[in-house]
């Protein structure tokens, strides 16, 4: 054989952009043997083995153990290689989707925190909000209500049955009574936005569909512990009465800043929106 056609261990390591000890180790564990070894122990590699090294590196970077890579290389075939790539592609797609959701969650939380910081607390405004599909913990038309003491149990069951992650925004709907009051000790249902399918794509078939009605809303940002939300409702409902604004069926609470961002419940920010009946 003409040595000019082959590479020494050092030359092959340079080609592969790794230290020589990596090439020695691959030889030691029979993962990538030299193309031939002379009697004096000098190892020589073929340029074609660079492709094998690239496959090893690819599979290693994908998390495949060297032992499994070794098995594959001893019994490789186009069919097995495609099967292996299909498995890895599915795993990478799942990881990419998980990462996409994390990016979305961080972006949404960043915007909500910015909204909470910039909002004028206690100021009642009339705004126009778009309609959005929801999934709900109970039928919005059932007329049922639960005590706030049951919130944690309802929340856990809602998230679990609909495969909602910790990153899903879950709000609370409270019924507006016929006399225009709100009993803040009770709630009607929990909800999560289903627009685009991102937050709720794992929703169960038993999920209750609902809708956040589009139109004009009375809104207020309340800063303080959840137990002090009565003050925000009193101000909001008084504003509606004084201005002759008939209200819709529900008040929607969204907890846009809590202990992830602040250390004291007195700094929590809750957004309340009540539809104005047209």
C-alpha positions as CSV (number, residue, x, y, z in Angstrom):
1,X,0.0,0.0,0.0
2,X,1.2,3.5,-0.7
3,X,1.2,5.5,2.5
4,X,0.5,8.7,0.6
5,X,-3.1,7.5,0.2
6,X,-3.6,7.2,3.9
7,X,-3.5,9.4,7.0
8,X,-1.5,9.0,10.2
9,X,-3.4,9.1,13.4
10,X,-2.4,12.8,13.9
11,X,-3.4,13.7,10.4
12,X,-6.7,11.9,10.7
13,X,-7.3,13.6,14.1
14,X,-6.6,17.0,12.4
15,X,-9.1,16.2,9.7
16,X,-11.7,15.2,12.2
17,X,-10.9,18.3,14.4
18,X,-10.4,16.3,17.6
19,X,-7.5,15.4,19.8
20,X,-5.4,12.3,19.0
21,X,-6.5,10.6,22.2
22,X,-10.1,10.5,20.8
23,X,-9.0,8.5,17.8
24,X,-6.9,6.2,20.0
25,X,-9.9,5.6,22.3
26,X,-12.2,4.8,19.3
27,X,-9.6,2.2,18.2
28,X,-9.2,0.8,21.7
29,X,-13.0,0.1,22.0
30,X,-13.2,-1.2,18.4
31,X,-15.5,1.6,17.4
32,X,-13.3,3.0,14.6
33,X,-10.3,0.9,13.8
34,X,-7.4,2.1,11.6
35,X,-7.6,1.0,7.9
36,X,-4.4,-0.8,8.6
37,X,-1.6,-1.0,11.2
38,X,2.0,-1.6,10.4
39,X,4.2,-4.0,12.3
40,X,5.8,-1.1,14.1
41,X,2.4,-0.1,15.4
42,X,1.8,2.9,13.2
43,X,-1.8,3.3,12.4
44,X,-3.1,4.6,9.1
45,X,-6.6,5.8,8.2
46,X,-8.5,6.1,4.9
47,X,-10.1,9.3,3.9
48,X,-13.3,7.3,3.5
49,X,-13.3,6.7,7.3
50,X,-13.9,10.4,7.8
51,X,-17.5,9.7,6.8
52,X,-17.7,7.0,9.4
53,X,-16.3,9.4,12.0
54,X,-19.0,12.0,11.1
55,X,-21.7,9.4,11.6
56,X,-20.3,8.5,15.0
57,X,-20.2,12.2,15.9
58,X,-23.7,12.7,14.7
59,X,-25.1,9.8,16.7
60,X,-23.1,10.7,19.7
61,X,-24.4,14.3,19.6
62,X,-27.9,12.9,19.4
63,X,-27.4,11.2,22.7
64,X,-26.7,7.7,21.4
65,X,-24.3,5.7,23.6
66,X,-21.0,4.6,22.0
67,X,-21.9,1.0,22.8
68,X,-25.1,1.3,20.7
69,X,-23.2,3.2,17.9
70,X,-20.7,0.3,17.8
71,X,-23.5,-2.2,17.4
72,X,-25.0,-0.2,14.6
73,X,-21.7,0.2,12.7
74,X,-21.1,-3.6,12.8
75,X,-24.5,-4.3,11.2
76,X,-25.2,-1.1,9.2
77,X,-27.4,-1.0,6.1
78,X,-29.4,1.7,4.3
79,X,-32.6,0.4,5.8
80,X,-31.2,0.4,9.4
81,X,-29.7,3.8,8.9
82,X,-33.0,5.3,7.7
83,X,-34.8,3.6,10.6
84,X,-32.3,5.0,13.0
85,X,-32.6,8.5,11.5
86,X,-36.4,8.3,11.7
87,X,-36.2,7.6,15.4
88,X,-33.8,10.4,16.0
89,X,-35.8,12.8,13.8
90,X,-39.0,12.1,15.8
91,X,-37.1,12.7,19.1
92,X,-35.6,15.9,17.8
93,X,-39.0,17.1,16.6
94,X,-40.4,16.4,20.0
95,X,-37.6,18.3,21.7
96,X,-38.0,21.2,19.2
97,X,-41.7,21.4,20.0
98,X,-41.0,21.4,23.7
99,X,-38.4,24.1,23.3
100,X,-40.9,26.1,21.1
101,X,-43.5,25.9,23.9
102,X,-40.9,27.1,26.5
103,X,-40.0,30.0,24.3
104,X,-43.7,30.9,23.9
105,X,-44.2,30.6,27.6
106,X,-41.3,32.8,28.5
107,X,-42.4,35.4,25.9
108,X,-45.9,35.4,27.2
109,X,-44.8,35.7,30.8
110,X,-42.5,38.6,29.8
111,X,-45.3,40.4,28.1
112,X,-47.7,39.8,31.0
113,X,-45.2,41.0,33.6
114,X,-44.5,44.1,31.5
115,X,-48.3,44.7,31.3
116,X,-48.6,44.3,35.1
117,X,-45.8,46.7,35.8
118,X,-47.0,49.3,33.4
119,X,-50.8,49.1,34.2
120,X,-52.4,51.9,36.1
121,X,-53.7,50.0,39.2
122,X,-57.2,50.6,40.3
123,X,-58.1,52.7,37.1
124,X,-61.3,51.4,35.5
125,X,-61.4,51.6,31.7
126,X,-63.7,50.6,28.9
127,X,-61.8,48.6,26.3
128,X,-62.6,46.4,23.3
129,X,-61.3,42.8,23.6
130,X,-61.4,40.2,20.9
131,X,-63.4,36.9,21.1
132,X,-61.4,33.8,21.9
133,X,-62.3,30.1,22.2
134,X,-61.8,28.6,25.7
135,X,-61.7,25.2,27.3
136,X,-63.4,25.3,30.7
137,X,-63.3,23.1,33.8
138,X,-67.1,23.1,33.9
139,X,-69.9,24.0,31.5
140,X,-70.3,27.8,31.5
141,X,-74.0,27.3,31.1
142,X,-74.4,24.9,34.0
143,X,-75.2,27.6,36.6
144,X,-73.1,25.7,39.1
145,X,-70.5,27.4,41.3
146,X,-67.8,26.3,43.7
147,X,-66.4,27.9,46.8
148,X,-62.9,29.4,46.4
149,X,-61.8,26.9,49.0
150,X,-62.2,24.3,46.2
151,X,-60.0,26.3,43.8
152,X,-56.8,24.2,44.2
153,X,-58.7,20.9,43.7
154,X,-60.5,22.2,40.7
155,X,-57.3,23.7,39.2
156,X,-55.3,20.4,39.7
157,X,-58.1,18.3,38.1
158,X,-58.6,20.8,35.2
159,X,-54.9,20.9,34.3
160,X,-54.4,17.1,34.7
161,X,-57.5,16.0,32.7
162,X,-56.6,18.4,29.9
163,X,-52.9,17.9,29.9
164,X,-52.2,21.6,30.6
165,X,-48.7,22.4,31.5
166,X,-47.5,24.6,34.3
167,X,-47.0,27.2,31.6
168,X,-50.6,27.4,30.6
169,X,-52.5,30.5,31.6
170,X,-55.5,29.5,33.6
171,X,-58.1,32.1,34.6
172,X,-61.2,32.1,36.8
173,X,-64.8,33.1,35.7
174,X,-67.1,34.5,38.4
175,X,-70.8,34.9,37.7
176,X,-72.4,38.3,37.7
177,X,-75.6,38.0,39.7
178,X,-78.9,39.3,38.5
179,X,-78.7,42.2,40.9
180,X,-75.3,43.2,39.4
181,X,-73.1,41.9,42.2
182,X,-70.3,39.4,42.4
183,X,-69.8,36.8,45.1
184,X,-66.1,36.6,45.3
185,X,-66.2,33.6,47.6
186,X,-67.5,31.5,44.8
187,X,-66.5,30.9,41.2
188,X,-68.2,29.3,38.2
189,X,-65.4,27.6,36.3
190,X,-61.7,27.8,35.4
191,X,-60.6,28.4,31.8
192,X,-57.7,28.4,29.5
193,X,-57.4,30.0,26.1
194,X,-57.6,27.6,23.1
195,X,-56.8,30.1,20.4
196,X,-54.3,28.6,18.0
197,X,-54.4,25.3,19.9
198,X,-51.1,26.0,21.6
199,X,-52.1,26.1,25.2
200,X,-54.8,23.5,25.0
201,X,-53.7,21.1,22.3
202,X,-53.7,18.3,24.8
203,X,-57.3,19.0,25.9
204,X,-59.3,15.9,26.6
205,X,-62.4,15.0,24.7
206,X,-64.4,15.7,27.8
207,X,-63.2,19.3,28.0
208,X,-66.0,21.8,28.2
209,X,-65.9,24.3,25.3
210,X,-66.5,28.0,26.0
211,X,-65.9,31.4,24.6
212,X,-64.5,34.7,25.8
213,X,-67.0,37.0,24.1
214,X,-65.6,39.7,22.0
215,X,-66.8,43.3,22.5
216,X,-66.6,46.1,25.1
217,X,-65.3,45.3,28.6
218,X,-64.9,47.1,31.8
219,X,-61.4,46.3,33.0
220,X,-59.3,47.1,36.1
221,X,-55.9,46.0,37.3
222,X,-55.9,45.2,41.0
223,X,-52.7,45.2,43.0
224,X,-52.8,43.3,46.3
225,X,-53.6,39.9,47.8
226,X,-56.3,37.8,46.3
227,X,-58.4,38.3,49.4
228,X,-58.6,42.0,48.6
229,X,-60.2,41.6,45.2
230,X,-63.5,42.6,46.7
231,X,-62.3,46.3,46.6
232,X,-61.7,46.0,42.9
233,X,-65.1,44.5,42.2
234,X,-66.9,47.1,44.3
235,X,-65.3,49.9,42.4
236,X,-65.9,48.3,39.0
237,X,-69.6,47.4,39.7
238,X,-70.2,50.9,41.1
239,X,-68.8,52.4,38.0
240,X,-71.1,50.2,35.9
241,X,-74.2,51.3,37.9
242,X,-73.2,55.0,37.9
243,X,-72.7,55.0,34.1
244,X,-75.8,52.8,33.3
245,X,-73.7,50.0,31.8
246,X,-75.5,46.6,31.8
247,X,-73.0,43.8,32.4
248,X,-72.6,40.4,30.9
249,X,-72.8,37.0,32.6
250,X,-69.2,36.6,33.9
251,X,-66.3,38.5,35.3
252,X,-62.9,37.0,34.1
253,X,-59.9,37.1,36.5
254,X,-56.4,36.6,35.2
255,X,-53.4,36.5,37.5
256,X,-50.8,38.3,35.5
257,X,-48.2,38.8,38.3
258,X,-47.7,36.6,41.3
259,X,-44.9,35.1,43.3
260,X,-42.8,34.2,40.3
261,X,-42.0,37.9,40.0
262,X,-42.7,39.4,43.4
263,X,-42.0,38.3,47.0
264,X,-45.1,39.7,48.7
265,X,-48.8,39.0,48.0
266,X,-49.4,42.7,48.4
267,X,-47.6,43.2,45.0
268,X,-49.7,40.6,43.1
269,X,-51.5,42.0,40.1
270,X,-54.8,40.6,38.9
271,X,-56.6,41.7,35.7
272,X,-60.4,41.7,35.9
273,X,-62.6,42.1,32.8
274,X,-66.4,42.2,32.7
275,X,-68.3,42.3,29.4
276,X,-70.7,45.2,28.8
277,X,-73.9,43.8,27.5
278,X,-74.8,45.5,24.2
